[in-house]
Amino acid sequence: GLLQSELFGYVEGSFTGAKKSGKVGKFEQADGGTLFLDEIGEMPIDMQVSLLRFLQDKIIVRLGDNRSRYVDVRIIAATNRDLLKSIEEGSFRQDLYYRLNVVNIKMPALRDRKEDIPLLTDYFIDEICTQYGIEHKQISTSGLEKLLTYDWPGNIRELRNIIENALIVSNTS
């Protein structure tokens, strides 16, 4: 119900704790634009059915409501899961996969594009130093070598977090 109410919205009295005025969902908020659904491979099957129905008709019904609304939204979905394997395992709907898989862009993992690490490191250092108002620093050659030899299971988010941690810790010493 929580994910459903976030995406499709709800009306007053739909559930305990619902806002008195109800709530517009993400689909309605994005009307005329684009909605990014991250980690689509983690979506429960019952929500996949609702999403599939929406993609078919472009109609939403707020939780607790009986009035339907047309919403014009382009969907961009991302996942780090192998959705074809998830389909075989029964945790992702094949019809939803084909509905979403109009343009498929494969983003290689950071471990497969280590040549980007120096540029990303410089970018994150600049961004984080500005964010925290700390003096700009540069990474040492040995520090960069360590970043280049690491496998990066957490991908680019992990790289940013490691750099942020190092900058904060080095600034408090």
Backbone hydrogen bonds, N-H to C=O, Kabsch-Sander energy under -0.5 kcal/mol:
donor,donor_aa,acceptor,acceptor_aa,energy
5,S,1,G,-2.6
6,E,2,L,-2.0
7,L,3,L,-2.4
8,F,4,Q,-3.0
9,G,5,S,-1.3
10,Y,23,K,-2.2
11,V,63,L,-2.1
14,S,11,V,-1.7
18,A,15,F,-2.0
22,G,19,K,-1.5
23,K,10,Y,-2.8
25,G,8,F,-0.5
26,K,6,E,-2.5
27,F,7,L,-2.4
29,Q,25,G,-2.2
30,A,26,K,-1.8
31,D,28,E,-1.4
32,G,72,D,-3.6
33,G,30,A,-2.9
35,L,74,R,-2.9
37,L,35,L,-0.6
37,L,76,I,-3.2
38,D,36,F,-0.7
40,I,37,L,-0.5
40,I,78,A,-2.5
42,E,39,E,-2.0
43,M,40,I,-1.5
47,M,44,P,-0.6
48,Q,44,P,-1.9
49,V,45,I,-1.9
50,S,46,D,-1.4
51,L,47,M,-2.8
52,L,48,Q,-2.7
53,R,49,V,-2.4
54,F,50,S,-2.2
55,L,51,L,-2.8
56,Q,52,L,-1.9
57,D,53,R,-2.1
58,K,54,F,-3.8
60,I,69,R,-2.8
62,R,67,R,-0.6
63,L,9,G,-2.9
65,D,62,R,-2.3
69,R,60,I,-2.5
71,V,58,K,-2.9
73,V,71,V,-0.9
74,R,33,G,-2.6
76,I,35,L,-2.5
78,A,37,L,-2.2
83,L,81,R,-1.1
86,S,82,D,-2.1
87,I,83,L,-2.3
88,E,84,L,-1.9
89,E,85,K,-2.1
90,G,86,S,-0.7
90,G,87,I,-0.9
91,S,86,S,-2.3
92,F,86,S,-1.1
97,Y,93,R,-2.1
98,Y,94,Q,-2.2
99,R,95,D,-1.5
100,L,96,L,-2.5
101,N,97,Y,-2.3
102,V,100,L,-2.1
103,V,100,L,-0.5
105,I,103,V,-0.6
106,K,104,N,-0.6
107,M,105,I,-0.6
112,D,109,A,-1.7
113,R,110,L,-1.7
116,D,113,R,-2.2
117,I,114,K,-1.5
120,L,116,D,-2.8
121,T,117,I,-2.9
122,D,118,P,-2.2
123,Y,119,L,-2.3
124,F,120,L,-2.9
125,I,121,T,-2.6
126,D,122,D,-2.3
127,E,123,Y,-2.6
128,I,124,F,-3.0
129,C,125,I,-2.6
130,T,126,D,-2.0
131,Q,127,E,-2.5
132,Y,128,I,-2.5
133,G,129,C,-0.9
134,I,129,C,-2.0
144,L,140,S,-2.5
145,E,141,T,-2.2
146,K,142,S,-1.9
147,L,143,G,-1.9
148,L,144,L,-2.2
149,T,145,E,-1.4
150,Y,146,K,-1.0
155,N,152,W,-1.0
157,R,154,G,-0.6
158,E,154,G,-0.9
158,E,155,N,-0.5
159,L,155,N,-1.6
160,R,156,I,-2.4
161,N,157,R,-2.4
162,I,158,E,-2.5
163,I,159,L,-2.2
164,E,160,R,-2.7
165,N,161,N,-2.7
166,A,162,I,-2.4
167,L,163,I,-2.5
168,I,164,E,-2.4
169,V,165,N,-2.8
170,S,166,A,-2.5
171,N,167,L,-1.3
172,T,168,I,-1.1
172,T,169,V,-0.6
173,S,169,V,-0.8
